[in-house]
Amino acid sequence: MAERIQGARIELSPRKKAFIDGVTRLFAWRLQIEGSEVFGEVRELLNQDTPVEIFPNHLSHADGAMLNTVLKKEASDIEEKLVFIVGTVILKNHLTRFLLPYRGIAIPSQRRKPATPQEWEERKLQVDSAFEAAGDALRGGEVVVNFAEGSRSRERKMVQADEKIVQYFYLVPNIHIVPVGIWGTEKLLPPDTRIIIPRPWAKVSMKFGKPISVDELEDRVGESPTKHENDQRLVDEVMREVANLLPPKYRGYYGDPET
């Protein structure tokens, strides 16, 4: 049931896909879904060859598998197009490798710094390959899923996404972004437990927001004095859309300071 890795692309065997489908269904019986009417809009965008990316928050290693499960149930035609952006670090851990949602694009972790100039050059080539693969996926009508916070939040609430995420907004022209709020997965598969045992009684909720074009995001934030500020404002605007789909206690950096 091993993955096949070709360049930056990760393809899972049909047997592993079927196995993960079965496992995640066991823990999806208390799933609550809101905003499923958005799937029709996503379908229409894809039919018009408009590229779509999905941006969820990240509370648990279970997030990707549960997102895939929801879409398989509610919009199987969209689920078949999903490609997840994943850090190469998850391929080195048996649990996270197992929970890898079907198909992905591997990008080097930004948290681990190369030690030599040669390693820096190798990572640059890997990053360039990953961005190229993501652009090819969007041009081919696939839907790219990006957990922009970079890692699951051990604080159990949102953290600020890095400005570099803005690169995903411009992989191809006219990208539309679908924000998704996920909560309860931190109870299903807690991020800080040493013994990884899923809690099947945990209630998981998922809420989908309306697609937003990058052009609309640019209009909202206007222009900033520097590219750094402008990029961060664009990324933060998307993450606030995600935060607005979550209960207040999960919004963290993107919520009301008093909540």
Backbone hydrogen bonds, N-H to C=O, Kabsch-Sander energy under -0.5 kcal/mol:
donor,donor_aa,acceptor,acceptor_aa,energy
4,R,11,E,-3.6
5,I,3,E,-0.6
6,Q,4,R,-0.6
6,Q,9,R,-2.2
7,G,5,I,-0.5
9,R,6,Q,-1.8
10,I,104,G,-2.9
11,E,4,R,-3.0
13,S,2,A,-0.6
17,K,13,S,-2.3
18,A,14,P,-2.4
19,F,15,R,-2.1
20,I,16,K,-2.8
21,D,17,K,-2.3
22,G,18,A,-2.0
23,V,19,F,-2.3
24,T,20,I,-2.8
25,R,21,D,-1.7
26,L,22,G,-1.0
26,L,23,V,-0.7
27,F,23,V,-0.7
27,F,24,T,-0.8
28,A,25,R,-1.2
31,L,28,A,-1.6
32,Q,204,V,-2.5
34,E,206,M,-2.6
38,V,35,G,-2.2
39,F,36,S,-1.5
40,G,37,E,-0.9
41,E,37,E,-0.7
42,V,38,V,-2.4
43,R,39,F,-2.6
44,E,40,G,-2.1
45,L,41,E,-2.3
46,L,42,V,-2.5
47,N,43,R,-2.2
48,Q,44,E,-1.2
48,Q,45,L,-0.5
49,D,46,L,-1.8
50,T,45,L,-2.9
53,E,176,H,-2.5
54,I,144,V,-2.9
55,F,178,V,-2.5
57,N,180,V,-1.1
63,D,60,S,-1.6
66,M,62,A,-2.5
67,L,63,D,-2.6
68,N,64,G,-2.4
69,T,65,A,-2.1
70,V,66,M,-2.5
71,L,67,L,-2.3
72,K,68,N,-2.3
73,K,69,T,-1.8
74,E,70,V,-2.8
75,A,71,L,-2.7
78,I,75,A,-1.1
79,E,75,A,-2.3
80,E,76,S,-1.8
81,K,78,I,-1.8
82,L,79,E,-1.4
83,V,143,V,-2.5
84,F,103,R,-2.2
85,I,145,V,-3.0
86,V,84,F,-0.6
86,V,105,I,-2.5
88,T,107,I,-1.8
90,I,87,G,-1.7
91,L,88,T,-1.3
92,K,89,V,-1.5
93,N,90,I,-1.0
97,R,93,N,-2.7
98,F,94,H,-2.0
99,L,95,L,-2.3
100,L,97,R,-0.8
102,Y,100,L,-1.9
103,R,101,P,-1.4
104,G,10,I,-2.1
105,I,84,F,-2.7
106,A,8,A,-3.1
107,I,86,V,-2.6
112,R,109,S,-0.6
113,K,111,R,-0.7
120,W,116,T,-2.2
121,E,117,P,-2.3
122,E,118,Q,-2.4
123,R,119,E,-2.4
124,K,120,W,-2.3
125,L,121,E,-2.0
126,Q,122,E,-2.0
127,V,123,R,-3.0
128,D,124,K,-2.8
129,S,125,L,-2.1
130,A,126,Q,-2.2
131,F,127,V,-2.5
132,E,128,D,-2.2
133,A,129,S,-2.3
134,A,130,A,-2.4
135,G,131,F,-2.5
136,D,132,E,-2.4
137,A,133,A,-2.2
138,L,134,A,-2.2
139,R,135,G,-2.4
140,G,136,D,-1.6
141,G,138,L,-1.6
142,E,137,A,-2.8
143,V,81,K,-2.4
144,V,52,V,-1.3
144,V,142,E,-0.6
145,V,83,V,-2.8
146,N,54,I,-2.9
148,A,146,N,-1.4
150,G,147,F,-2.1
153,S,58,H,-2.4
154,R,152,R,-0.7
156,R,153,S,-1.1
158,M,250,Y,-2.2
162,D,148,A,-0.6
165,I,162,D,-1.8
166,V,163,E,-2.1
167,Q,164,K,-1.9
168,Y,165,I,-2.0
169,F,166,V,-1.7
170,Y,167,Q,-1.1
171,L,168,Y,-0.6
175,I,172,V,-0.6
176,H,51,P,-2.4
177,I,212,I,-3.4
178,V,53,E,-2.9
180,V,55,F,-2.2
181,G,207,K,-2.9
182,I,180,V,-0.5
183,W,205,S,-2.3
187,K,184,G,-1.3
188,L,184,G,-1.7
189,L,185,T,-3.0
193,T,190,P,-0.7
196,I,194,R,-0.7
197,I,195,I,-1.5
199,R,188,L,-2.4
202,A,199,R,-2.1
204,V,202,A,-0.6
205,S,183,W,-3.2
206,M,32,Q,-2.5
207,K,181,G,-2.7
208,F,34,E,-2.2
209,G,179,P,-2.9
212,I,177,I,-2.4
214,V,175,I,-2.0
217,L,213,S,-1.9
218,E,214,V,-2.5
219,D,215,D,-2.0
220,R,216,E,-2.1
221,V,217,L,-2.2
222,G,218,E,-1.7
230,N,226,T,-2.3
231,D,227,K,-3.1
232,Q,228,H,-2.3
233,R,229,E,-2.3
234,L,230,N,-2.1
235,V,231,D,-2.3
236,D,232,Q,-2.9
237,E,233,R,-2.0
238,V,234,L,-1.6
239,M,235,V,-2.2
240,R,236,D,-2.1
241,E,237,E,-1.4
242,V,238,V,-1.7
243,A,239,M,-2.7
244,N,240,R,-2.3
245,L,242,V,-1.6
246,L,243,A,-1.7
250,Y,247,P,-2.2
251,R,248,P,-1.5
253,Y,158,M,-2.3
254,Y,251,R,-2.1
255,G,252,G,-2.1
259,T,256,D,-2.4
